[in-house]
């Protein structure tokens, strides 16, 4: 069976803003609708042409179980077009893109939208387990008096709601604590991390000044005040090294090196990309930015470097495609933490790690930093969990066109000890 070639036509995103900020009154669904609607407007494609939508959030609300379908229904995509939601922590957007691309490759769809959204201003709150059990018991009672009597048995300390846990269920540690462990194992200092965070903001500023980042951003009108939000609010175009160094560690207060300044911030935002089969793109008159050459996803031992997913997923992608790091003209790696980036770069270059952990005879290779995260990354731009994958892919595809290069790669670490890598190629 021959597979259809999958074209990346265009991508866009909302501004990425600090949680509890400009998008405080918007849900992930609101942001997703705004972003996908703008993508359709920018590409001048009729919603009726869309065969499928794959969308995701890392932290979903029970009231919106399938955000992909809800986005589709409210912006005019045909009711006959299926929509499904994916969740893969920080790699959610990459997983959505891979799923939509597979559908096109197999001939199930000709046109698909993929991406994700996240509102960390609007995460669901949970109740304690004792309170939940009492509420369930009360719900089963027949009379109001019995219900009230049951509820009155709850203890005061059990009433307080709690937010979403940021700890890894398997290890009990937060991502930041895992980064601290990695930094110690790989010898990454606080100064190293702060210097990388400085680089991320500086390079993002260059991308803004050149107009490349702003070109990918769709204006969103926040409700209530009807305020036009037009740009990211996290980037520091002229970063202050001294201020970055002055922030205290966030996870290990006494000996730690991971700080708010060298970590990605809690962020609200959405992103989306338009994918088509090569034949459909030609029929509709679209010139693709790039084609999806390969998608690879990997899992690793959570107790042995939970944030090293990019190394594992990239090794897998290269083994399956017979490509190498030297073949990549541009690389976009998700910046969960500066330490995570630097540890992955060390892992990429380590022969021993390759042989013992990646089933390779030699290292993936030394990274050429001239083609790495050329306009910053999640530390400076922000990280709405579900939206980061399509943001990375959009930036990569656009920059590949600007530089007229042939191959590029997106790679992402994700909670649960997971990694994702997507390889793009240019073509006629």
N, C-alpha and C positions, 0 to 999 in steps of 0.2 A: 504493500500500500504506500503510495507516495503522499508526502505531507505538504500542505500548503505553506509557502513562505509567509511569515508574519511581519507586517510592516508597522513601524511606529510612525503615526501620522503627526501627532502633536500632543502636547501636555501643558497643563497649567495648574496653578494652585492658588489658594487664598493667601493673604499675608499670614505669616506665622507670628503669633503674639503670645505674650506671657499669659499663663493661666490666671484667671480672675481679673483679667484686664479688659481690653476692648470687646472681646467676644464672650464676656461673662454671662450674658443673657441668651447665648446661642447654644444649641445642642450640636452634637456631631452630625445629626441628620440635617439640621439647618445649614451647617457648613458644607456638607457633602452636596446638598441640592444647589447651593450657590456656585460651587466649583464646577460641577458637571454641566450645569446650565451655561456657564461661561465658556466651557470647552466646546459645547455645541455651537455657541454663537461665534466663537473665534474661527472655527473650522468651517462654518457655514454649511453644516450638514443637517439634514432633516432628522429629527428624533426618530422618525419612522424607518430610517435606514438601520438603526441600531438593533442587532439581533440578540444581544446579551449584555448584561452588566455584572461585573464581579467587583465587590467592594468590601471593605473591612474596617473594623475597629478593634483595638486591642482590649479596651474596657467597654463593653457594651451595656446598654440599659435594658433591663427585662422588658420594658415597654416598646422597645424597637429591636426585636430579635433578629430581623433580617433587613439591615440598613440598605443593602443593595436594591432590594425590591421596593422599598419605600421611596428611595431616591428616584427610581425609574417611574413609578406611578405618578409622581407629583411634577415631573418636568416634561411629560408628553411622550416618553418612550412607549412603544406599543405594549398593550397588556399581554400580548402573546410572547413577548421577549422575556425569557427567564432571567432571574436575578438571584444570585446567592452570595452570602456573606462568608468571609474567611477570617481566621484569627491565628496569627503566628507571632504575637508580641511585636517587637520592633521590625520584624520582617513581614508583617501583615501585607503591606502594599506590594512587596515583591512576590508574595504568594498569590495575591490577587492577579497580578500581571501574568504570572506563569500559568495560572488556571485559565485565564481568558485566552492567552496565546495558544495553549494546548487545544482549546475548543476550536479556534480558527485553523490550526494546523491539521486537525482531524476532519475538518469540513463541516462541523456542527454549526459554525457561525461564520459570517463574512465580515461583520463589523461588531466590535465589542469595546466597551469602556471598562477600565480597571483603575483601581486606586484605593483610597481610604481616607478616613477622617477621624479626628479625635478631639473631644472636648474634656480637658482635665479640669475645667471649671464646672462640669456637670456630671461628675462621676456618681454612680449610685451609692447610696448609703445602706449599710446592713445593720441588722440588730443582732444582739448576742444570742448564742444558741439556747440558753434557758428561756429567754423571752420568746424566741421563735417557737419553741415547743409549747409554751403556754398559749400563744396565739393560735396555734394549730388546734390545740385541745379546745379552746374557747370556740373556735369556728365550728366544731362538731357538736356543740351543745344546741339544744332545741329552743330554749327560751332566752330572752334578754337577761333575765335574772341569773340564770345559770352561766351565761357568757360573762357577765360582769363579775360574778363571784370567782370564776376561774381566773380572770385577768387580775383581780385584786391579790392573787397569790404571788405575783411577780415581785421580786426584790428591787429596791431602788437602784442598786448598782448594776442591775441587768438591763435597765431601760435605756441607758446611754447608747446612741448609735455609734457605729464605727465606719470608717472609710475603707476603701479598697486596700488590702495589704500590698506593700511593695516588696515583701520578702519572697524569695523563691521557695515554693512549697517543699521541694525535694531537699534543699540544703538548709532552709531556715535563715539564710543570709540575704541581705539586699544586694542589688547589682553593684552598688557602691562598695560594699564590703568585699564582694568578689573581685572588684577592681583593685582594692588594696592588696589582696592576696597575690594577684597577678603582678602588681608592681614590685612586690618584694621578691617574688620568684625570678623575675626577669631583670631586676636591677634598674627600675625606672624611678628616677628621683622626682621630688616636688618641682625642682627647677626645670627638669625636662618637660613635665606636664604643663607647667605655666607657660613655658616658651612655645609649646605647641598650641595652647589656647590663644596666645597672642597671635600666632600665625593664622589661626582660623578666623579671628575677627578681622585681621589686616587684609586677608585675601577676600573675605566676604565684602569688605569695603571696596576693594578694587572691582569686584563684580558689580556692585551697585553703581559705582561711578561710571563704569563702562556701559551701563544700561542693560547688561545681560540678565541680572537677577530680576530687576523690575519688569522686564519683558515677560517673565513667566508668571507674574502675579496678577490675579484678578481682584479688582476692587470689590469689597464686601460692605454693604450698608448694614451696620449693626442696629438692632431694634431699639425701641424706646427713644433714644436721642436721634435716631436715623443718621448716625455718624458714618461718614465714608472712611473706611479703613483701607489704606492704599499701600502700606509697606510694612515690612517686618519691624518689630520694635525691640529686638534683642541685640542686633548687631551693634558693635562699637567700632566705627570706621577708623577711629584713631585710638586704639587700645592703649591702656596705661599699664606698663609692666609692673610698676610698683603697686598699683591697686590690685592687680591680679594676684600678686605674691602676698598681699596683706590679708586675704580672706582666710579664715580658720578652716581646718579640716571639717568635713561634714559627717563622716561616718566613723572614723576612729579619732576621737577628739584629742587623744594624747600623743599618739605616734603616727597618725595618718597623713597622707599626702594628697588625697582626693578632696577637692574643695568645690564650692559652687561655681567658681570661676573657671575651673578646668573640667567641668561636667556639662552635659546638655541640660537645659532648663525644662521645667514643666511648661508645656506649650499647647495652645489650641490652634487647629488649622485643618485643612483638607487639601487633597490633590487628586488629579485624575489624568489618565492618558487615553488617547484614542488609538485603537489597534484595528488593522484591516488585513485581510488576505492580500497578497500582492496583486492578484487579478482584479479584485474589487477596487483596490486603490487606483489601478490603471483605468478601470471602467468609469470611475467617478472623477478622474482627472486630478488626483492627489499625488504630490511628489513626497514620498516617505523621507523622514529624517534619517531613519536607519531601519535595520531589520533585526529581529531577535534571533540570534544564532543559537544560544543555548541557555538553559536554566538549570541550576544545580542547588540542591538543599542538603544540608548535612546536620547530623546530631553528634554530640560528643559527651564525654564523661563530665557531669556537672561538678564533680569534685576535683577535676584536673584542668582548670582553666575555663570556666563557664563562658567567658567572653571571647574565646578564640575561634568563634564560629567562622569568621572570614577566612582564616587559614584552612580550615577543614573544607568549607564549601568551594573555595578556589582550587584547592588541590583536586577535589572531585571533578570540578568543571574542566580543568586542564587535562586530567586523565581521560575524560570522556571525549574531548574534542581534539586531543593531541596538540593543543596550543600551549604557549608558555607566557610567563610574565613579560618577556621581552617583546612579544607580539602585540601587547596592549599599548595603544597610543595614549589612552587616558584612563584613569582609574578614579572612581568615586567610592570611598569607604565611609560608612556611617560612623559618626563620631558620638558614641554614647558617652565616652570619657576620653580625655587626652591620654590617660594611661592605657586604656584599652587599645587605642590606635597604636601607640608606641610598642606595646607588647606584641600586637599582631605583626607589626613590621619586623620586629626581632624574630618572631616565629617564622615569618616568610623567609628570612635569610639564614635560618639555622639548619644545618645538615643533620645534626643529631635529632632535632625535633621532627624533621621530615622523615627520617628513617624509623624512629620509635613511635611516632604518633600518626603520621600521614601516609604510611605505606609507600613512600617514595625513596628512591635511591639518593636523591640530592634535594637541596632546599628549593623552594618555589623561586626564590631569588631576591636580590636587593632591590628595593623600591627606588625608582627615579622620582624624586620629589618634585621635579619640574612638571610632571604630568599627573600629580596626585592631588585630589581635592583642590582644584585650581581656583575655586571661588568659595573657599571655606567649607563649612559643613554644619552638622547639627549643634555643635558647641556654640557657634555664633548665630546661625540662622534659626535655631530652635528645632524641637523634636516632638511634633504631635505623632504619637506612636504609629497609628495606622496610616499616616500620610507620608511618612519619610521615604518609603520605597519608590513611589511614583515621583516624588520630588527629585530624588537622585537620578532616576532614569531620564526625566525630562531635561535636567541640567546636562547630563552626559550626552544625550542625543543632539541637543542644540550645539554644544561645544564641539562635538565631532564634526558637525557641519561647518562651523566657523573656521575650524582649523583644517578642514578637508583631510581628515584622517580615517583610517579603515576599520580599526577595532577599538572597542572600549569595554569597560567592565564596571559593574556596580556590585559591591559586596557589603554584607550587613551582618552584624552580630545580633542575637535575639535572646530574650529570656527563655529559660528552659534548656539552656546549653544548645542552641541552634544557630545555624548559619545559612546564608543565602548568597548566591552569586548569579548574576545575569550578564551574559556577554552580548554586546551589540556589534553589528557589522554594517558598514556602508555598502551600497550596491547601486547598480544602474536600475 
